[in-house]
Amino acid sequence: MGEPKLRLQGVSQVYEGARGETRALQNMDIDVAPGEAVAILGPSGCGKSTSLLIAAGLRVPTQGAAFVDGVRVAGPRLNTALILQDFGLLPWKTVAENAGLGLQIRKTPKRERAERVARALEQVGLADFADAFPAELSGGMRQRLAMARALTCDADLLLMDEPLSALDALLREEMQDMLKRCWCEQGYAQVLVTHSIEEAVYLGQRIVVMSPRPGRVVHVLENAEMQQENWRDADLFFERCRALREMLRDIVAKEEVAHA
Ligand SMILES: Nc1ncnc2c1ncn2[C@@H]1O[C@H](COP(=O)(O)OP(=O)(O)OP(=O)(O)O)[C@@H](O)[C@H]1O
């Protein structure tokens, strides 16, 4: 690999809380190539969200560092987009205003902002809802709006923390298709944090499997076939999900023995 788009190098995170220290991450290393889609899978509380916040420049790790294009991440970066579980939509702003928030922060001129917002809303199928408010949207539409906001910003790195977890199964698959389509069309590097084995296998060219807390990388699974047509129905898709399920069970069982 040439210079990675994103590198997490020796990242450890210890949180100091009222109930003492929590070691969330321990010596985590990940490289994500430009244009690559990586899924991070791991048990609840293993530090997945923490690793994204560090990559986004919203948290400075206790040890180690994140680098984007070889530059140490010291704060939020203009071309890194982050989509969180609750999408971060502002209820008092319209769909178009929400989609244009990133551009507004960048002080993009109004006319250009309107054009880029219109294009992004078109891309995610929300063009007819530009003047609606978030409360009038379904869960899937809110997800698409969060995506539109990321698309307007010409992100070269998209970080997503469980963006589909609130959706029902069918809608979730539809949104997974949308995420895959946008990634194919736009060519940004993408890191998706998820609890869902199927989602990781559907959307990750590489799947990073983490241990229970303190989270570290225990497996990296190549999954280049995710670009195949009808991948969700392929025998290999099911086999890969099964292999991952066993891997995760194994990891959790080993930890339980270690802590017994
Ligand atoms: N700001 C904080 N202060 C104190 N502890 C925190 C903070 N943020 C996270 N933690 C703790 O760090 C650990 C890792 O949390 P994190 O949210 O990164 O994990 P996760 O793998 O994303 O979890 P989940 O899959 O349940 O969303 C957890 O034990 C959590 O309680």
The ligand as a Tripos MOL2 file, in Angstrom:
@<TRIPOS>MOLECULE
LIG
   31    33     1     0     0
SMALL
NO_CHARGES

@<TRIPOS>ATOM
      1 N1        -16.2540    9.8140   27.5090 N.pl3     1 LIG1
      2 C1        -16.1060    8.6670   28.1730 C.ar      1 LIG1
      3 N2        -15.8020    8.6480   29.4820 N.ar      1 LIG1
      4 C2        -15.6200    7.5080   30.1640 C.ar      1 LIG1
      5 N3        -15.7230    6.2740   29.6120 N.ar      1 LIG1
      6 C3        -16.0260    6.2290   28.2920 C.ar      1 LIG1
      7 C4        -16.2420    7.4090   27.5130 C.ar      1 LIG1
      8 N4        -16.5230    7.0200   26.2450 N.ar      1 LIG1
      9 C5        -16.5000    5.6760   26.2370 C.ar      1 LIG1
     10 N5        -16.1830    5.1900   27.4500 N.ar      1 LIG1
     11 C6        -16.0310    3.7810   27.8170 C.3       1 LIG1
     12 O1        -15.0400    3.2190   26.9620 O.3       1 LIG1
     13 C7        -15.4170    1.9160   26.5310 C.3       1 LIG1
     14 C8        -15.4490    1.8750   25.0040 C.3       1 LIG1
     15 O2        -16.5250    2.6860   24.5570 O.3       1 LIG1
     16 P1        -16.8800    2.8510   23.0020 P.3       1 LIG1
     17 O3        -18.1330    3.6230   22.9280 O.co2     1 LIG1
     18 O4        -15.6940    3.3650   22.2740 O.co2     1 LIG1
     19 O5        -17.1140    1.3300   22.5770 O.3       1 LIG1
     20 P2        -17.9500    0.6820   21.3790 P.3       1 LIG1
     21 O6        -17.1980   -0.5290   20.9760 O.co2     1 LIG1
     22 O7        -18.2120    1.7130   20.3390 O.co2     1 LIG1
     23 O8        -19.2990    0.2960   22.1120 O.3       1 LIG1
     24 P3        -20.7310   -0.0750   21.4970 P.3       1 LIG1
     25 O9        -20.4550   -1.1440   20.5040 O.co2     1 LIG1
     26 O10       -21.5110   -0.5610   22.6720 O.co2     1 LIG1
     27 O11       -21.2620    1.1870   20.8840 O.co2     1 LIG1
     28 C9        -16.7600    1.6220   27.1890 C.3       1 LIG1
     29 O12       -16.5330    0.8680   28.3500 O.3       1 LIG1
     30 C10       -17.3040    3.0030   27.5500 C.3       1 LIG1
     31 O13       -18.0870    2.9370   28.7180 O.3       1 LIG1
@<TRIPOS>BOND
     1     1     2 1
     2     2     3 ar
     3     2     7 ar
     4     3     4 ar
     5     4     5 ar
     6     5     6 ar
     7     6     7 ar
     8     6    10 ar
     9     7     8 ar
    10     8     9 ar
    11     9    10 ar
    12    10    11 1
    13    11    12 1
    14    11    30 1
    15    12    13 1
    16    13    14 1
    17    13    28 1
    18    14    15 1
    19    15    16 1
    20    16    17 2
    21    16    18 1
    22    16    19 1
    23    19    20 1
    24    20    21 2
    25    20    22 1
    26    20    23 1
    27    23    24 1
    28    24    25 2
    29    24    26 1
    30    24    27 1
    31    28    29 1
    32    28    30 1
    33    30    31 1
@<TRIPOS>SUBSTRUCTURE
     1 LIG1         1 GROUP 0 **** ****
